[in-house]
Amino acid sequence: MWTTLLAQPNMAVKSTPLPDDVCKVTVYDSIGNATTFGEVLQKSKGKVILLDFWASWCGPCRKEMPHSNKLIQKYENQNVCFIFVSVDESHEDWLNGIKMINTGNQHFRFEKTQKLIVRKYFNIPGIPYYVLIDKEGHVANSKAPWPSDSNIKKQIDDLLNL
């Protein structure tokens, strides 16, 4: 589970590309096709990306989803992409979670033995957890505000205007 990591110095460096070991982490789409985390992010290069790390069993994650949906609607016709990455180990639980949260956009699930690489890089102490990536594909905020926090809109707007 992702709920017990002790705080460590944040390895994610603002305004730098993600390192190869993070980009090579395997993720699965809803059909079960494997790709890499880097390929997922590369497809959205040129857009501001809000990464949402969550799990189907996480109550606070599910509680934030209506706020995520409002952000998705607000930025629908702008260069903003929302990528939801689950730490669920069960593909079926994850798919049921996607149905339950009723949010569109891109959904991926980590390969269970590799998710620790991403967790360590972003210093993720637990979920939900949010990261903003700028239009160049660099980390803009490795500890972004939650969708329910009004500061997230300002940060997204600032990145859109760069």
N, C-alpha and C positions, 0 to 999 in steps of 0.2 A: 504494500500500500504506500501511498504517497503522503502520508500524514505525519511522519515522525522524523524527517530529516532535520538535524540540528543546523542552525544558521552557520554558513561558511562564507568566506569572502566571495563576492560575486565575480564569477569568471567572465561573464558577458561584458564585453567592452563596447561602449556606445560608439556608434558611427563606424563600425568595422564590419567586414563581411563575416559570416558565420564560418567557423573552422571546418575543415574537411570531415573530421570525425562526427560532428553534429549533422552535417549535410548528408552523410552516408547512412544515417540511421534509417532503418526500414520502417515504413508505415504501410498500412493496408487501407484500401478504399472499401466502400460498403459491399462491393461484390466479392471482395477478398483478394483483389489484385494488389501485388506488392509494387511499391515504388520507393523512392528515397525522400526524406524530409527536404533535402535540397531541391529535388525536382519539383516538389509541390510548391515551394517558395518561388522557384524560378518562373513558374507559369504565371505568377502574379507580379513579377517584376514590373516596375512602372506604376504600381499601385501602393497605397498605404495598406499594410496588413495588420489586422488585429488577430493575434494567436490566442485562442481560448483553450487552455488545458483543463480538462474536466473528466468526469466519469459518471456512468449511469446511476451508481449507488450514492453519489455525493449530493446531499440535500442542498447545501449552499450553491453548488453548481447549478442545480435545477432551478433554484430560486432566482438566479441571475439571468436565466434564459429569456424571460419576457423583456428584460432590459436590453439584452442583446438583440432581440427581434426589433425593438424600437430603433436601435442604432442602425441595423440593417436597412430598415425602411428609410431612415433619415438620409443615409448615404447611398441609396439605391442607384442613382444615376451619376455617381461620382467615382473617382478612381480609388475606391476603398474595397478591400477584400476581407472577408471574415473566414478564418480557417479554424475549425474546431478539431482538436486533437485529443482523443480519449486515451486514458490510461487503463481502461477496462481490459482484462485479460480474455474474457469470453466474447467472441464475435457476436453471439446471439444476444447476450446482455446489452452489448453496445448498440446493436440494431434496434432492440426494444427501447433503449434509452433515447435514441434519435427520434423515434416515433413519439415518445413521451414528451420530449422537450419541444417538439414541433417547430424546429427552426431549420431553415433551408441552408443554402450555401455549401461549403465544402467540409466534409467530414472524413476524418482519418483516425486510425487506431494504431498505436505504437506496437512494434514487435516487442514482446514483453522482456526479452533479455537485453534490449538495446535502449530502452527508455531512460535508464539511469544516466546515459551520456548527456541527453538533453536536460535532464533534471539537474545534473551537476553544473552544466554550462550556465544555465539561467539561475542557478541557486534557488530552485523551486522548493519552498518549505512544505507546501501542501496545495491542495486544489480547492476551489478554482484559482487559476493563476493566469495572468494576462501579460502579453508582450506585444509591443508595437514595433513594427518593422517599417523603415522608410521606403520611399519609391525606388531607391537604389539597391534595396535588399539588405540594408544594414540595420542593426539593432538601434532603435531610437529610444526606447524605454524598456528595460528588461524587467521592470516591475510596474507595469501600467495600471492605472486605476481600473476598478471594476466597472462594468457597464452601467451599474446603478449610480455611479459617482459622476456628477456633471463635469468634472475635470477631464474625463476621457474625450468628450466632444472638443474641448479646446485643444487638446493634444493632437487629435486627428486633424482638426482644422489647420493647426500650425504646420503639420507635416504636408498637408495638401497644398499649402501656399508656399512651400520652399521652392 
